[in-house]
Amino acid sequence: MKFLAAVGIVITVDQLVKYFVVRDSLVTYGQGWLFGKGLLPDLISVWLALLVIVLLILIWKSGGFGHDSSNQVLVALVIGGGLSNLIDRVRFGFVVDYLKVGSWPVFNLADVFLTLGVFGLIRQILKVKN
């Protein structure tokens, strides 16, 4: 239940921030994936995101990420960030981006959650193998 709560918190925080950003017109519309690069058509992108999220949920439910609470948080960050961006794609037809740092493409909080979760899981996997 804590896992689902963590996913819900990630989605809620990101969607609330996006609500205020859209309301105040401080937004860039992310059409593509991977920092706004349109690598796949929109419909394929939505189905691919759903597939990855479903696979992660199935792995989580089967205990594939172990019972370590840090792994649970990392998976929740990935799933929550992915679902939040997916909500944008379905709702608006694009992802709401609003953070700009240096020469990096514009991104959002869900992207930050996703990135932290993915790199954290990679770190955990490498730690286990060593």
N, C-alpha and C positions, 0 to 999 in steps of 0.2 A: 504494500500500500504506500510506503514511503517513496518507492520508485515512481509510481503514478503521480504522486503529489509533486515530486521534483519535476517531472515532465510538464505537469500543469503549470507550475510556477514559471518555468522557462517560457512557455507559450504566452502566459498572461503578461509577464513583464515585457516581452518583446512586442506583443500586440498593443499594449498600453502606450509604450513609447512611440510606436508607429502611428497610433491614433493621434497623438499630440503633434507629431511631425507633419502628418498629412493635413491636420486642421490648420496648422500654422504655415503651410506651404513651404516647408524646409526639406523637400523630398527630391530624390532622383529616382527614376523608374528603371530598375534593373531588369532588362529583358532576357539576359542570358544566364548561364551558369558559370561558376568559377570566375568570380569577380566581373560579372556582367558580360562575359564573352559568350556569344550565342553559338555554342557548339552543337546543340541539338534542337530540333523543332520543339515548340512548346508542349504539344501533346505527349511526345515521347519523354520530355523532361518530367512532366507530371507523373506519368506511369513509372518511370525509372525511380523517381523519388519515393513513390508509394511502395515499389518493390523493395528498395533498400530499407525503408522504415519497417515494413512487415518482416523482412528477414531479421533485422535487429531485434524486433519484439519476440520473434520465435526463438532466436538464440538466447535472449534474456530469459524467456519462460522455461527453456530447457535447462537452465543453469549454466549455459556455455560461457558466461562471463564470471562465473564463480559467485561466491557470496560476500566477497570483499565489498564493503560499502563504498570505497572510492571508485571501484569499477562500476557500481550501480549508478553513481553520480555522473560518471563520464558517459555512460550509455544514455542516461536521461538527458544530458546536454545535447548529444547528437540527435536523439529522437525528437526532443522538444524543439531544437533549432530547425531541424528539417521540417517538422510539422508546421511550425510557424511560417516559414517561407512558403510552404505548400499552400497554406491558408491564403497567403497573399496572391499566389499564382491563380488559384481558383476564384478568389473574390474579385481581384482587380485585373487579372491577366498579366501581371508583372509582379516583381518583388519590390517592396518599398525599401530603398536604400537612403541613408542619410548621414553616414559617418565618412569623413574624408581626412586621411592622414597622409601628408606628404604626397608622393607621386603614386601611392597605391590607388587602385580603383575604389570608387565609393562602395561602402558595404553597410551592414546593419548589425544589430545586437545578436540576432539569430545566427549570423555568420560567425560572430565571435564565439558564441556557445558551441556551434558545430566544430569550429577549428580547435578550440580547447579540448573538447571531447575526443575528437579523432586523434590529436597528437598525444593526449593523455593515455588513450587506449593503446596506441603504438608503443609508447614508453612502457606501459605495463606488460605488454607482450614481450618486448625485448628484455625486460627485467626478469621475467619468468624463464626465458630461454637461456639466460646467463646464469 
